[in-house]
Amino acid sequence: MKAFMDRTNDRYLDKRWLTPAVVGLLVVGGQGGFTDTVAALRRYLDFVAPSKPPVEVAVGHADAMGEAQRSEEVSASARAMAARMAAVLLR
């Protein structure tokens, strides 16, 4: 996310807004806190994409490096998010 923020900062300062058709947020962590993380990411999107695109979210737990890619929970959540994003694009 830091890289995304760094790369969109100039656009924000120049008021060159992002206009995505849909946004996907994948939040993975070991201790929870997903609600706060998603809320913070949505607030940032309000700055760089003021058109308020639909936002789809996937969350999952992973405690160790590489665990998320092996997690069926994370994979299922990400696949469901991708399907919802595709449905938005196909409307």
C-alpha positions as CSV (number, residue, x, y, z in Angstrom):
1,M,0.0,0.0,0.0
2,K,2.9,2.4,0.8
3,A,4.1,2.0,-2.8
4,F,0.6,2.8,-4.1
5,M,0.5,5.9,-2.0
6,D,3.9,7.0,-3.0
7,R,3.0,6.5,-6.7
8,T,-0.3,8.4,-6.5
9,N,0.9,11.3,-4.3
10,D,2.0,13.4,-7.3
11,R,-1.4,12.8,-9.0
12,Y,-3.1,13.9,-5.8
13,L,-1.0,17.1,-5.5
14,D,-1.7,17.9,-9.2
15,K,-5.4,17.1,-8.8
16,R,-5.2,14.4,-11.5
17,W,-7.7,12.0,-9.9
18,L,-7.8,8.3,-10.4
19,T,-11.0,7.1,-12.0
20,P,-11.2,3.3,-11.6
21,A,-14.4,1.4,-12.5
22,V,-14.0,-0.7,-9.3
23,V,-11.3,-1.0,-6.6
24,G,-10.3,-4.2,-4.8
25,L,-8.7,-4.2,-1.4
26,L,-7.1,-7.4,-0.1
27,V,-6.2,-7.2,3.6
28,V,-4.3,-10.0,5.2
29,G,-2.9,-10.0,8.7
30,G,-2.3,-12.2,11.7
31,Q,-4.0,-10.3,14.5
32,G,-7.2,-9.0,12.9
33,G,-7.8,-5.3,12.7
34,F,-9.3,-5.7,9.3
35,T,-12.1,-3.2,9.8
36,D,-9.7,-0.4,10.8
37,T,-7.3,-1.2,7.9
38,V,-10.1,-1.3,5.3
39,A,-11.5,2.0,6.7
40,A,-8.0,3.6,6.5
41,L,-7.6,2.4,2.9
42,R,-11.1,3.7,2.0
43,R,-10.2,7.1,3.4
44,Y,-7.1,7.2,1.3
45,L,-9.1,6.3,-1.8
46,D,-11.4,9.2,-1.1
47,F,-8.4,11.5,-1.7
48,V,-7.1,9.9,-4.9
49,A,-10.3,8.7,-6.4
50,P,-13.0,11.2,-5.4
51,S,-15.4,9.7,-8.0
52,K,-16.2,7.1,-5.2
53,P,-15.8,3.9,-7.3
54,P,-17.3,0.7,-5.9
55,V,-14.9,-1.0,-3.5
56,E,-14.8,-4.7,-3.0
57,V,-12.9,-6.2,-0.1
58,A,-11.3,-9.5,0.7
59,V,-9.7,-10.3,4.1
60,G,-7.9,-13.3,5.6
61,H,-5.5,-14.4,8.3
62,A,-1.9,-15.3,7.9
63,D,0.8,-15.3,10.6
64,A,3.9,-16.1,8.7
65,M,5.5,-15.2,5.4
66,G,4.0,-17.3,2.5
67,E,1.1,-18.5,4.6
68,A,-1.4,-16.3,2.8
69,Q,-0.7,-17.9,-0.6
70,R,-1.3,-21.3,0.9
71,S,-4.4,-20.3,2.8
72,E,-7.7,-21.6,1.4
73,E,-9.5,-18.8,3.5
74,V,-7.5,-16.1,1.8
75,S,-7.8,-17.7,-1.7
76,A,-11.5,-18.1,-1.4
77,S,-12.0,-14.5,-0.2
78,A,-9.8,-13.2,-3.0
79,R,-11.7,-15.3,-5.6
80,A,-15.0,-14.0,-4.3
81,M,-13.7,-10.4,-4.4
82,A,-12.5,-10.9,-8.0
83,A,-15.9,-12.3,-9.0
84,R,-17.7,-9.3,-7.5
85,M,-15.3,-6.9,-9.3
86,A,-15.9,-8.7,-12.6
87,A,-19.6,-8.4,-12.1
88,V,-19.2,-4.6,-11.6
89,L,-17.2,-4.4,-14.8
90,L,-19.7,-6.5,-16.8
91,R,-22.8,-4.3,-15.9
